[in-house]
Amino acid sequence: MKSLRLALALAGLTALPATAQDSFELPVSAQVLPGWTQADGTRVAALHLSLDPGWKTYWRAPGDAGIPPSFDWKGSRNVETVAVSWPTPIVFRENGMRSIGYAGELVIPLHMRTRDADAPVHVQLTMDLGICSDICIPHRLTFDETLAPPDTRPTPAIAAALAQSPFSAREAGVTAATCRVQPTQDGLQIEARVTVPPAGGEEVMVIEPGLPDIWVSEPDTRRSGGELIAVSEMIHVDGGPIALDRSAVRLTVLGSEHAVDIRGCDRG
C-alpha cells in the first residue's frame, strides 16, 4: 500500500502539462478580486474559483490522492512578493485514500508587497491545479490583468476567506510542539507531538517538511489526552538524503470545529 501511495504521489508531482488539453467545458471558472490596500502599503487581493457541483480542487498539501497547486508570478509588475493565505480546507475520503481541498466556491487571499503603493499592480499569473470528480484533470489557469485602483475598505468575500484561516498556535492554545526524527531504509520517520486542546471530531494532522521534492506519507494521527500525535514517513523523490530543519516543519491540525497552523516543531 505504501509503495502504491508513493507512486501516486510521484505521479502527482509530474502530472501537470505545459498547457491544458481540454476536450470539454471545464467545471471551473476563475477571476482576480482586486481587494484593498492596508495601512502598511500591502495590497490584499484574491483569486476566486468557482467549481461546478460534484467537483473539487486541492489545498497546498493535498494528500496522496491529490495534485498540489503551484503559482508562477513571472511577468507581474509592481509586485515584490506574494504570500498566499489558504482558508481551512476539507478532508475528503474516497476509495480508502485521503485528499484535502475545497468544493464549491473558493477565495484564496493574496498579500502582495508592492514596489510602489501608488502605482498600478499588473498581475501575470500561471496557476497549475488539479480538479476532480469521477475523474481528475490537471489544469492551468492564466491571469494577465492590471488590478483596479485599490480601495481602503476590505472586500467582503476576501475578508470572509481570511476569517476562515486556521488559528495560529497561540490562538489555539498550543503549549508544546515537538518532533522526533529517526532514519529509515528509505528516508526518515517523523513523530510529531502537539499539546493542544481538541479541534473537534476526528482530528487530522498534516505534516509539511518545509523542503522541496519530499514525499510525506499520510500520517497516522491519534490523541492521547491533551496531546495529538502523528507519525509519518518522508522520502526524497530522487532517493537522496533529507536534511530536515525542525524549525521549518509546518504542522496543521484539521478538526470539525476549527484548524490550527503550527510553524516549527522544536519547542516544548
N, C-alpha and C positions, 0 to 999 in steps of 0.2 A: 504493500500500500504506500509506504514512504517513497519508494522508487517511482511509483506512478504519479504521486503528487509532485515530486521533483521534476519529472518530465513535463507535467502540465505547467509548472511554474516557469521552467526554462522556455517552453513554447510561448508563454505569455510575454516573456521579455523580448521575443523576436517576432511577434505576430503582426506588428503594426506595419502596414505597407507604406511605400513612399507616397502614394496617392490612393484615395478611396475609390475602389472599383464597385460602384453601386448599380445594381440592375433593377432596383425598385425604389420607391419613395421611402426615404429613411424615416424612422419613427422618432426623430429628434430634431428640434429646431433650437437656435441659439441666438442671443443678442448680447451686446455690451450695454450695461447700465452705467451712465456717466458719473453718477454719485455726487460727492461733495468734497470740499477741501477743509481739512482740520486746521486748528489754530497754529500747529507746527509746520504747516505747508504740505503735509501728506495728503495726496489725493486718494479718497476711498471710492473705488468703482466696483464693478462686479460683472461676472458672467452669469447670464440667466439661461438655463437649459430647460426645455420642456420636452418630456418624454411621453409618448403615447401610452395608454393603459396597457399593463402587462409587460412593459419594458423597464429595464433598469440600467444604470451605469455605476461606475466604481469609485470608491474612495481612494486616497493616496496609497493605502496599504490594503489591497483588495482581497487578500487571501489566496489560497491555492487555485481556486476556480475563477479568479478574476483577472482582468487586464489592467495594469497600472496606468493611470493617466500621466501625460507629460506635457510640458509647456515650453515653447520656444518663442522668446520675445525679440529675436534679432530683427532689426529694421525699425523697431519702435523709436520714436524721437521724443526728447524731453522726458525720458524715463531712466533713472539711475538704477533702481532696484524695485522688485515686485515681490511682496510677501503674500502668499495665498492662505486664506483663513477658511478651513473646511468646517461646515456645520456638522453636528453629530450625525454619523451615518446609521444605517440599519444593518443588522446581521441577517443574512439570508442563508437558509439551509436547504439544499436540494441534492438529491441523489447521494446522500451521505457526505457531501462536501459543503464547506462554508465559504461564503463570499460576503464582502462588506461593501455597501454602496447606498444608492438612492433610487427612488422611484418617483414618478410624477414630476413636480416642479423642483428645480434645484437652483439656488442662487449661491454662487461662490464669491465671497468678498475678496477684493484685491486691494492691498495697501501699497500705493505707488509713491516712491520717493522721487520727486522731480528735480531737474536741474534748475528750473525757473518756475516758481509757483504762479507767475503771472502770464506765462507763455502757454500756447496750446499744447495739449498732450496728444500725440499720434500713436495709436496702438496698432502694431503689426504683430499678430499672434498666430502661431500654429499650435493647436491643441490636439494631441492624439489621445483617443479614449476608446473604451470598449462599451458597446451597448448590447444587451442580451434580453432575450425572451426564450422561445424554444430553441433559438439559435443565437450564437454570439457573433457580432460583427465588429472588427476593428475599423474605426472611422476617424477621419481627420476633419477638424473644423478650422477654418481660417477666418481671421478678422483683420481688416485693413481700413481703419477709420480714425478720424480726428474727433476726440471727445468734445461734447458740447461744453460751453463755458461753465465752470463749476459754480455750484450754489454753496451756501454755508449751512443750509438746512439738510439734515440727514434724509436720505431716500428711504421711505418706509420698508420696502422689500429688502434692502441691504441691511438696515438696522435689525429687521426681524431675523435675518440669517446670522448676523453676528450674535444675537441673543441665543441662538441655538448652538453656539460653540460649546465644547466641553469646558467644565470647570478647570481652573488651574489646581495644582496640588494644594496650594494654600487654601483656596476657596473650598475644596472638598474635604479638608481636614486631614491630609496625608501627614503622618508623623515620621515615617521611615520608608525608604525605597532602596533596596539593595539588590545586587546581582552576584550570583556565584557562577563562575565560568570554569569549565573543565574541558580538556581536549577529548575528541572522539576520533575514530578511524577516518572520518570524512571531513571533520571540521571542529565545531565547538558545540557543547551543550550549555545552555544558559538557564539558570533558575532565578526568576525574578520574584522578590517578596516585597509586597507593599502593604503597609499598615494604614488602612483607610476604612471609613465607615461604608456599609453596603451601598451599592449603586442601584439596587433593586432587581428582583427577579434573577434569572440566570445570568451571571456576570461572565464577560469575556474579556480577557486581557490580550492586547495586541503588542507585540514586541518589534520595534524597528531598530536596526543596528546602527543607524547613522553612517553607513558606509554604502558605496555603490556595489552592484554586482554580487550581493549576498542574498542567497535564498534562505528564508526563515520558515520553518515548518509551523503549522497551526499549533499554537500552544495548548497543552493540557492545563486547564485552569480549574482551581478548586479554592474554596475558602476554608480557613481554619480559625474560627473565632474572629478576631479583628484583623486578621492578615489574609490577604489574597495572594495566592501562589500560582505561578505559571512556569511551565518547563517547555523549552523549545530547542530545536536543533538549528544550527547555522552552517551553511555550506557555501563556499565560494564557487560561483558558476564556472570558473576556469580551473577549479581544483586546487587553487593556491592557498597559502596560509591566510589567516584572518587576524589582523591587529586591532582588536576591539578596544575602543575607548569608552569606558563605562559612563563618563560624563556626557557622551554624545548619544547614548541609547535613549530611545523615546518609548515610554510605556503609555498605552491608552486603555483605560477601563471602560467598557461599554455595559451599561445596565438598563433596566426597563424604565428607571426614573431619571437618570442623568448619566453623563460620561465625565471622565477625568483625564486630563492631559498632564503627564508627569515627565519632566525633562531631566534625564540623568538618573542613574540608579546606583550612586556611590555614596549615598548619605544614609544615616540611620543611627 
